[in-house]
Amino acid sequence: MAVGFVRIALASALLASATGVHAQLNYSDGYKFLEAVRDAKGQDVTDLLAKPGTTVINSHDRKNGEGALHIVVRRNDPTYVRFLLEHGANPDIRDNQGTTPLMLAVTQNAPACVAALLNPPAGSRRADVNLANGSGETPLIRAVQLRNLDLVRTLLKAGADPDQADHLAGLSARDYARNDSRSPALLQAIETTEQPGRKAVSGPTL
């Protein structure tokens, strides 16, 4: 009986050890991948992506939750954004604050990265234009708050919902634009830009 318990305990210990080593190796590859992306070490990135069965493309930084797409958007590198998307990067990956690469691109005023995420290479996933962060803010709300008219128009044409409200104030992009008396062009853009599946809202003809 005692021998049986010893064997079971030994087998459990070996399994736990193997699982721990496997997890450590996976974390190590993910860490190396993100570091290679940060340092723009193209060959290292390519080698890690070439490993059979690898999932490093969607690795998260353990400190802030950022993925490779966040890193390249932060340095305004649309070419690298397209490269990562072509290799299966999730365009809607979130960091610890719920921030997506698209939200970051809007915040950073990186229109080329916004375009790359909304018009990805053939066969790649497109960013969800209405995916909100942890506070319920959408990329369109952020663009309105930043008074970035060009990005407001870009997001609307990509299907952004101007009536999706955030969690903190319960206000939508249309509400924020309506409350901004200094930038009337924002509300005008929202009410006149045609969106996929929706008709533009316009005032009465006088």
KETORKE-392412 format. One line per field, with one value per residue: residue number from 1; residue in three letters; x negated, y, z of N, C-alpha, C in turn. Coordinates in Angstrom, 2 decimals. Atoms other than C-alpha are relative to their C-alpha. Layout:
residues N
pos <- NUM  ... $
code <- ALA  ... $
nX <- X  ... $
nY <- Y  ... $
nZ <- Z  ... $
caX <- X  ... $
caY <- Y  ... $
caZ <- Z  ... $
cX <- X  ... $
cY <- Y  ... $
cZ <- Z  ... $
END
This chain:
residues 206
pos <- 1  2  3  4  5  6  7  8  9  10  11  12  13  14  15  16  17  18  19  20  21  22  23  24  25  26  27  28  29  30  31  32  33  34  35  36  37  38  39  40  41  42  43  44  45  46  47  48  49  50  51  52  53  54  55  56  57  58  59  60  61  62  63  64  65  66  67  68  69  70  71  72  73  74  75  76  77  78  79  80  81  82  83  84  85  86  87  88  89  90  91  92  93  94  95  96  97  98  99  100  101  102  103  104  105  106  107  108  109  110  111  112  113  114  115  116  117  118  119  120  121  122  123  124  125  126  127  128  129  130  131  132  133  134  135  136  137  138  139  140  141  142  143  144  145  146  147  148  149  150  151  152  153  154  155  156  157  158  159  160  161  162  163  164  165  166  167  168  169  170  171  172  173  174  175  176  177  178  179  180  181  182  183  184  185  186  187  188  189  190  191  192  193  194  195  196  197  198  199  200  201  202  203  204  205  206 $
code <- MET  ALA  VAL  GLY  PHE  VAL  ARG  ILE  ALA  LEU  ALA  SER  ALA  LEU  LEU  ALA  SER  ALA  THR  GLY  VAL  HIS  ALA  GLN  LEU  ASN  TYR  SER  ASP  GLY  TYR  LYS  PHE  LEU  GLU  ALA  VAL  ARG  ASP  ALA  LYS  GLY  GLN  ASP  VAL  THR  ASP  LEU  LEU  ALA  LYS  PRO  GLY  THR  THR  VAL  ILE  ASN  SER  HIS  ASP  ARG  LYS  ASN  GLY  GLU  GLY  ALA  LEU  HIS  ILE  VAL  VAL  ARG  ARG  ASN  ASP  PRO  THR  TYR  VAL  ARG  PHE  LEU  LEU  GLU  HIS  GLY  ALA  ASN  PRO  ASP  ILE  ARG  ASP  ASN  GLN  GLY  THR  THR  PRO  LEU  MET  LEU  ALA  VAL  THR  GLN  ASN  ALA  PRO  ALA  CYS  VAL  ALA  ALA  LEU  LEU  ASN  PRO  PRO  ALA  GLY  SER  ARG  ARG  ALA  ASP  VAL  ASN  LEU  ALA  ASN  GLY  SER  GLY  GLU  THR  PRO  LEU  ILE  ARG  ALA  VAL  GLN  LEU  ARG  ASN  LEU  ASP  LEU  VAL  ARG  THR  LEU  LEU  LYS  ALA  GLY  ALA  ASP  PRO  ASP  GLN  ALA  ASP  HIS  LEU  ALA  GLY  LEU  SER  ALA  ARG  ASP  TYR  ALA  ARG  ASN  ASP  SER  ARG  SER  PRO  ALA  LEU  LEU  GLN  ALA  ILE  GLU  THR  THR  GLU  GLN  PRO  GLY  ARG  LYS  ALA  VAL  SER  GLY  PRO  THR  LEU $
nX <- -0.83  0.88  0.71  -0.94  -0.10  1.27  -0.01  -0.96  0.59  1.11  -0.57  -0.59  1.10  0.59  -0.96  0.01  1.28  -0.05  -0.92  0.67  1.05  -0.67  -0.51  1.14  0.51  -0.94  0.17  1.30  -0.13  -0.83  0.83  1.02  -0.68  -0.34  1.25  0.50  -0.83  0.39  1.33  -0.02  0.90  -0.83  0.32  -0.45  -1.46  -0.32  0.37  -0.96  -1.28  0.13  -0.04  -1.27  -0.97  0.22  -1.09  0.64  -0.49  -0.96  0.51  -0.25  1.01  -0.50  -0.14  -1.08  -0.95  0.09  0.45  0.92  -0.65  0.09  1.38  0.32  -0.86  0.55  1.09  -0.59  0.62  -1.09  0.53  0.13  -1.38  -0.48  0.78  -0.53  -1.34  0.17  0.45  -1.03  -0.19  -1.38  -0.06  -0.79  0.69  -0.13  0.96  -0.64  -1.03  -1.01  0.31  0.33  0.92  -0.71  -0.17  1.31  0.34  -0.78  0.56  1.33  -0.16  0.77  -0.99  0.45  -0.24  -1.46  -0.35  0.49  -0.84  -1.35  0.10  1.13  0.34  -0.97  0.06  0.27  -1.16  -0.17  -0.28  -1.38  0.01  -0.83  0.43  0.31  0.99  -0.58  -0.93  -1.10  0.30  0.30  0.94  -0.67  -0.11  1.33  0.31  -0.80  0.58  1.26  -0.36  0.72  -1.06  0.35  -0.20  -1.44  -0.56  0.51  -0.67  -1.40  -0.08  0.31  -1.13  -0.07  -1.34  0.09  -0.95  0.43  0.38  1.04  -0.50  0.23  -0.95  -1.20  -0.11  0.47  0.80  -0.91  -0.23  1.21  0.12  -1.07  0.36  1.24  -0.38  1.19  0.31  -1.28  0.23  -0.06  -1.40  -0.40  0.54  -0.78  -1.37  -0.05  0.82  -0.71  0.64  -0.49  -1.26  -0.76  -0.14  0.48  -1.04  0.19  -1.07  -1.06  0.34  -0.72 $
nY <- -1.21  -1.16  -0.11  -0.58  -1.44  -0.61  -0.07  -1.04  -1.29  -0.25  -0.30  -1.33  -0.97  -0.08  -0.69  -1.42  -0.55  -0.12  -1.09  -1.25  -0.26  -0.36  -1.36  -0.89  -0.12  -0.81  -1.38  -0.46  -0.33  -1.20  -1.12  -0.26  -0.56  -1.41  -0.75  -0.11  -1.00  -1.30  -0.37  0.08  1.06  0.70  1.41  0.70  0.07  0.99  1.34  0.41  0.24  1.19  1.23  0.73  -0.08  -1.14  -0.97  -1.21  -1.19  -0.69  -0.04  -1.21  -0.42  0.34  -1.20  -0.89  0.72  -0.38  0.98  -0.51  -1.07  -1.23  -0.49  -0.62  -1.18  -1.05  -0.67  -0.45  0.80  0.71  1.14  1.10  0.37  0.90  1.23  0.80  0.45  1.07  1.20  0.48  -0.80  -0.37  -1.47  -0.47  0.35  -1.09  -0.05  0.11  -1.02  0.26  -0.80  0.74  -0.73  -1.07  -1.09  -0.60  -0.73  -1.25  -0.83  -0.44  -0.71  0.76  0.37  1.10  1.23  0.17  0.52  1.38  0.86  0.04  0.54  0.93  0.80  1.04  1.18  -0.37  -0.52  -1.45  -0.47  -0.35  -1.45  -0.40  0.68  -1.02  0.33  0.35  -1.05  -0.08  -0.97  0.56  -0.84  -1.21  -0.91  -0.57  -0.93  -1.20  -0.69  -0.60  -0.93  0.42  0.10  0.96  1.36  0.15  0.36  1.32  1.01  0.05  0.69  1.41  0.60  -0.33  -0.35  -1.26  0.00  0.95  -0.80  0.52  0.44  -0.99  -1.11  0.42  -0.86  0.55  -0.93  -1.07  -0.86  -0.80  -0.98  -1.00  -0.83  -0.73  -1.18  -0.54  0.75  0.41  0.89  1.39  0.43  -0.02  1.20  1.14  -0.04  -0.01  1.05  1.25  1.17  1.26  0.47  -1.07  -1.20  -1.19  -0.85  -1.38  -0.89  -0.26  -0.86  -1.27 $
nZ <- 0.00  -0.09  1.28  0.96  -0.26  0.41  1.47  0.39  -0.35  0.92  1.31  -0.09  -0.04  1.33  0.86  -0.37  0.45  1.46  0.32  -0.33  0.99  1.26  -0.15  -0.02  1.36  0.75  -0.45  0.47  1.41  0.10  -0.46  1.03  1.17  -0.25  -0.06  1.37  0.66  -0.56  0.48  1.46  0.45  0.96  0.16  -1.21  0.09  1.03  -0.49  -1.03  0.66  0.86  -0.80  0.17  -1.08  -0.89  -0.20  -0.55  0.69  -0.87  -1.37  -0.79  -0.97  -1.33  -0.83  0.42  0.84  1.41  0.97  1.01  0.75  -0.80  0.05  1.29  0.14  -0.85  0.73  1.26  1.05  0.68  0.75  -0.96  -0.34  1.07  -0.09  -1.11  0.37  0.99  -0.70  -0.91  -1.22  -0.32  0.00  -1.14  -1.24  -0.97  -1.09  -1.31  -0.11  1.02  1.19  1.21  0.88  0.70  -0.95  -0.20  1.22  -0.02  -1.07  0.43  1.27  0.99  1.01  0.85  -0.76  0.01  1.33  0.11  -0.83  0.55  1.37  -0.13  1.18  0.35  -0.84  -1.40  -0.73  -0.09  -1.35  -0.32  -0.14  -1.14  -1.22  -1.01  -1.03  -1.28  -0.44  0.96  1.06  1.32  0.75  0.49  -1.13  -0.25  1.09  -0.24  -1.15  0.43  1.08  1.20  0.99  1.04  -0.51  -0.20  1.31  0.37  -0.82  0.40  1.29  -0.25  -0.69  -1.42  -0.48  -0.75  -1.12  -1.03  -1.17  -0.89  -1.30  -1.05  0.06  0.71  1.18  1.27  0.80  0.43  -1.17  -0.25  1.09  -0.19  -1.15  0.30  0.79  0.67  1.22  0.60  1.15  -0.47  0.05  1.40  0.62  -0.48  0.52  1.47  0.60  0.24  -0.59  0.56  -0.56  -0.64  0.80  -0.68  -0.58  0.42  -0.44  0.99  1.13  -0.11 $
caX <- 0.00  -2.79  -4.65  -1.53  -1.22  -4.89  -4.46  -1.41  -3.19  -6.23  -4.11  -2.26  -5.53  -6.92  -3.74  -3.77  -7.43  -6.85  -3.89  -5.92  -8.80  -6.40  -4.77  -8.17  -9.30  -6.12  -6.53  -10.17  -9.31  -6.58  -8.96  -11.66  -9.15  -7.93  -11.49  -12.46  -9.51  -10.46  -14.05  -13.03  -15.06  -13.41  -15.27  -14.53  -10.86  -10.75  -12.52  -10.11  -7.08  -8.42  -8.36  -5.72  -2.59  -3.79  -1.30  -3.78  -2.12  0.53  -1.70  -0.95  -3.50  -3.22  -3.48  -0.99  0.74  -0.36  -0.81  -3.11  -0.54  -0.46  -4.24  -4.41  -1.41  -3.06  -6.03  -3.71  -4.89  -2.03  -4.28  -4.98  -1.26  -0.45  -3.25  -1.89  1.67  0.51  -0.98  2.23  2.03  5.35  6.23  8.51  5.92  6.32  3.85  4.57  6.72  8.76  7.03  6.93  4.33  6.99  7.78  4.06  3.60  6.38  4.92  1.45  2.87  1.43  3.76  1.60  1.85  5.60  5.85  3.75  5.96  9.21  7.99  5.79  4.00  6.12  6.97  6.22  8.69  10.01  10.09  13.49  14.14  16.63  14.65  14.46  11.80  12.34  14.19  16.51  14.80  14.78  12.16  14.75  15.42  11.68  11.31  14.14  12.61  9.30  11.12  9.47  11.87  9.98  10.00  13.65  14.51  12.29  13.89  17.42  16.80  15.48  18.77  18.17  21.39  21.77  24.48  22.57  22.21  19.30  19.58  18.33  20.55  23.08  22.34  21.82  19.56  22.57  23.23  19.63  19.63  22.93  21.52  18.37  19.33  15.74  15.70  19.07  17.48  17.35  21.12  21.59  19.34  21.31  24.64  23.63  21.13  22.70  21.95  22.23  25.84  26.95  28.26  26.67  28.69  29.23  31.30  34.42  34.14  35.05 $
caY <- 0.00  2.41  1.63  2.51  5.90  6.61  5.82  8.06  10.90  10.52  10.51  13.63  15.41  14.55  15.75  19.03  19.52  18.87  21.25  23.95  23.58  23.71  26.88  28.41  27.67  29.18  32.30  32.52  32.44  35.05  37.29  36.90  37.67  40.90  41.98  41.27  43.35  46.20  46.14  45.72  42.52  41.26  37.97  37.01  37.82  35.74  32.79  32.75  32.97  30.08  27.61  24.90  25.44  28.72  31.21  33.97  36.35  37.15  37.15  39.66  41.65  40.46  44.00  45.98  43.35  44.92  42.76  43.15  45.28  47.77  48.03  48.81  51.16  53.07  53.77  54.52  51.70  50.76  48.46  46.35  46.44  44.86  42.32  41.17  41.01  38.88  36.45  36.08  38.85  39.52  43.15  43.33  42.23  44.26  45.45  45.55  48.67  47.12  49.29  47.84  48.70  50.74  52.78  53.33  54.40  56.98  58.24  58.48  60.26  57.59  57.63  55.25  52.64  53.24  52.61  49.43  48.04  48.90  47.81  44.78  42.59  40.02  37.09  39.00  40.01  43.56  45.53  45.92  49.63  49.66  47.65  49.74  49.92  49.16  52.45  51.83  54.43  53.58  54.77  57.21  58.68  59.14  60.80  63.21  64.01  64.74  66.88  64.86  65.49  63.41  60.31  60.91  60.76  57.72  55.79  56.73  55.54  52.28  51.74  53.32  53.70  57.35  56.38  53.75  55.17  54.83  53.48  56.47  59.31  57.33  59.57  58.64  60.18  62.12  63.42  64.53  66.22  67.96  69.25  70.61  74.10  74.84  72.20  72.15  70.29  67.14  66.94  67.89  65.01  62.57  63.73  63.83  61.01  57.97  54.74  51.15  50.06  53.43  56.58  59.89  62.17  65.63  68.63  69.85  71.45  75.12 $
caZ <- 0.00  0.97  -2.25  -4.24  -2.55  -3.21  -6.91  -7.16  -5.38  -7.63  -10.78  -9.62  -8.89  -12.31  -14.03  -12.11  -12.95  -16.65  -16.70  -15.00  -17.43  -20.40  -19.07  -18.44  -21.99  -23.42  -21.28  -22.29  -25.99  -25.50  -23.58  -26.22  -28.96  -27.37  -26.64  -30.25  -31.46  -29.11  -30.32  -33.98  -34.29  -37.44  -37.73  -34.12  -34.64  -37.82  -36.18  -33.23  -35.51  -37.61  -34.70  -35.28  -33.21  -31.76  -30.31  -29.46  -31.92  -29.28  -26.21  -23.44  -21.48  -17.88  -16.50  -18.58  -20.71  -23.98  -27.07  -30.04  -31.87  -28.99  -29.16  -32.88  -32.78  -29.96  -32.23  -35.17  -37.43  -39.80  -41.85  -38.77  -37.90  -41.27  -40.86  -37.50  -38.81  -41.73  -39.22  -37.24  -34.64  -32.93  -33.79  -30.74  -28.17  -24.96  -22.37  -18.64  -19.09  -21.87  -24.47  -27.97  -30.63  -32.46  -29.35  -28.82  -32.44  -32.05  -28.77  -30.34  -33.41  -35.69  -38.71  -40.74  -37.98  -37.74  -41.48  -41.23  -38.46  -40.23  -43.68  -42.93  -45.48  -47.29  -45.06  -41.85  -39.16  -39.08  -35.84  -34.20  -34.59  -31.70  -29.15  -25.97  -23.28  -19.60  -19.11  -22.03  -24.21  -27.90  -30.38  -31.75  -28.32  -27.83  -31.25  -30.41  -27.03  -28.75  -31.35  -34.11  -36.96  -39.52  -37.31  -36.41  -40.11  -40.67  -37.82  -38.86  -42.41  -40.94  -39.11  -35.71  -33.71  -32.59  -30.10  -28.12  -24.60  -22.19  -18.64  -16.67  -17.86  -19.87  -22.85  -26.49  -29.11  -30.38  -26.86  -26.37  -29.77  -29.02  -25.72  -27.37  -28.48  -29.52  -32.26  -34.07  -37.00  -34.86  -34.48  -38.11  -39.16  -37.02  -38.39  -42.04  -42.56  -44.16  -42.34  -43.54  -43.09  -41.79  -43.43  -42.63  -40.37  -41.71  -40.76  -42.54  -45.93  -45.76 $
cX <- -0.87  -0.74  0.88  0.12  -1.25  -0.03  0.93  -0.57  -1.11  0.52  0.59  -1.08  -0.62  0.91  0.00  -1.27  0.00  0.90  -0.64  -1.07  0.62  0.50  -1.14  -0.56  0.91  -0.14  -1.30  0.07  0.83  -0.78  -1.03  0.63  0.30  -1.25  -0.57  0.80  -0.38  -1.32  -0.13  -1.03  0.79  -0.27  0.46  1.51  0.42  -0.28  1.02  1.37  -0.02  0.06  1.36  0.90  -0.15  1.22  -0.56  0.55  0.96  -0.41  0.32  -1.21  0.56  0.24  1.23  1.03  -0.08  -0.47  -0.93  0.62  -0.02  -1.39  -0.27  0.90  -0.57  -1.15  0.43  -0.66  1.06  -0.48  -0.11  1.39  0.52  -0.73  0.56  1.40  -0.07  -0.39  0.96  0.18  1.47  0.09  0.75  -0.62  0.05  -1.13  0.76  1.10  1.12  -0.24  -0.40  -1.03  0.68  0.21  -1.33  -0.40  0.74  -0.59  -1.34  0.06  -0.90  0.94  -0.42  0.20  1.49  0.43  -0.43  0.88  1.41  0.04  -1.19  -0.30  1.04  -0.20  -0.25  1.26  -0.02  0.32  1.48  0.05  0.79  -0.41  -0.51  -1.10  0.71  0.98  1.18  -0.23  -0.32  -1.05  0.64  0.18  -1.34  -0.36  0.77  -0.59  -1.30  0.21  -0.78  1.02  -0.30  0.24  1.48  0.65  -0.44  0.75  1.48  0.17  -0.28  1.11  0.10  1.40  -0.08  0.90  -0.33  -0.58  -1.11  0.61  -0.06  1.05  1.31  0.24  -0.60  -0.87  0.87  0.26  -1.20  -0.17  1.03  -0.35  -1.24  0.31  -1.18  -0.30  1.29  -0.17  0.08  1.42  0.50  -0.48  0.82  1.37  0.07  -0.81  0.81  -0.81  0.57  1.29  0.84  0.08  -0.49  1.17  -0.27  1.19  1.01  -0.50  0.85  0.14 $
cY <- 1.26  0.23  0.65  1.50  0.73  0.17  1.10  1.39  0.37  0.39  1.41  1.07  0.17  0.75  1.50  0.67  0.22  1.14  1.35  0.37  0.44  1.44  1.01  0.21  0.88  1.47  0.57  0.40  1.28  1.24  0.38  0.66  1.48  0.87  0.21  1.04  1.40  0.49  -0.06  -0.99  -0.93  -1.49  -0.82  -0.17  -1.09  -1.42  -0.50  -0.31  -1.28  -1.30  -0.68  0.13  1.19  0.91  1.33  1.28  0.80  -0.02  1.34  0.30  -0.23  1.23  0.83  -0.66  0.33  -1.17  0.66  1.15  1.32  0.62  0.74  1.19  1.16  0.73  0.37  -0.69  -0.82  -1.20  -1.22  -0.47  -0.99  -1.33  -0.91  -0.53  -1.15  -1.32  -0.42  0.78  0.36  1.52  0.57  -0.40  1.19  -0.04  -0.04  1.03  -0.21  0.76  -0.90  0.78  1.15  1.20  0.72  0.84  1.33  0.96  0.59  0.89  -0.61  -0.48  -1.15  -1.35  -0.29  -0.63  -1.46  -0.97  -0.15  -0.54  -0.96  -0.72  -1.09  -1.23  0.28  0.56  1.52  0.38  0.33  1.49  0.48  -0.66  1.04  -0.45  -0.30  1.01  0.16  1.00  -0.73  0.87  1.29  1.02  0.68  1.02  1.31  0.80  0.71  1.04  -0.31  -0.30  -1.04  -1.44  -0.26  -0.45  -1.40  -1.10  -0.14  -0.77  -1.49  -0.69  0.28  0.48  1.27  0.03  -1.04  0.78  -0.65  -0.37  1.11  1.10  -0.39  0.82  -0.69  1.02  1.16  0.98  0.91  1.07  1.11  0.96  0.85  1.18  0.59  -0.69  -0.52  -0.97  -1.47  -0.54  -0.03  -1.26  -1.23  -0.04  -0.04  -1.11  -1.28  -1.15  -1.26  -0.45  1.06  1.20  1.19  0.81  1.42  0.82  0.23  0.92  1.25  0.66 $
cZ <- 0.00  -1.30  -1.05  0.18  -0.46  -1.51  -0.49  0.26  -0.97  -1.38  -0.01  -0.02  -1.37  -0.96  0.28  -0.50  -1.50  -0.42  0.26  -1.00  -1.32  0.05  -0.04  -1.39  -0.84  0.38  -0.54  -1.47  -0.19  0.40  -1.06  -1.22  0.20  0.08  -1.40  -0.79  0.49  -0.59  -1.51  -0.53  -0.91  -0.12  1.20  -0.01  -0.99  0.48  1.02  -0.61  -0.83  0.79  -0.16  1.23  0.93  0.09  0.52  -0.60  0.87  1.46  0.65  0.88  1.40  0.87  -0.38  -0.92  -1.47  -0.86  -1.01  -0.80  0.76  -0.15  -1.31  -0.29  0.79  -0.69  -1.43  -1.20  -0.73  -0.81  0.90  0.44  -1.03  0.04  1.09  -0.31  -1.00  0.66  1.12  1.28  0.16  0.06  1.19  1.34  0.95  1.02  1.33  0.23  -1.01  -1.29  -1.16  -0.82  -0.74  0.93  0.22  -1.21  -0.07  1.03  -0.41  -1.25  -1.07  -1.09  -0.91  0.69  0.09  -1.31  -0.15  0.79  -0.56  -1.43  -0.05  -1.31  -0.23  0.88  1.47  0.64  0.05  1.44  0.15  0.33  1.22  1.32  1.00  0.95  1.32  0.55  -0.95  -1.11  -1.30  -0.68  -0.50  1.12  0.26  -1.08  0.17  1.16  -0.36  -1.11  -1.28  -1.09  -1.07  0.47  0.29  -1.31  -0.42  0.74  -0.37  -1.31  0.15  0.79  1.48  0.38  0.84  1.23  1.07  1.17  0.81  1.35  1.05  0.02  -0.67  -1.25  -1.23  -0.72  -0.48  1.15  0.26  -1.07  0.16  1.14  -0.24  -0.92  -0.76  -1.32  -0.64  -1.17  0.40  -0.10  -1.44  -0.72  0.39  -0.66  -1.52  -0.66  -0.16  0.55  -0.63  0.68  0.67  -0.94  0.81  0.52  -0.42  0.46  -1.10  -1.10  0.06  -1.35 $
END
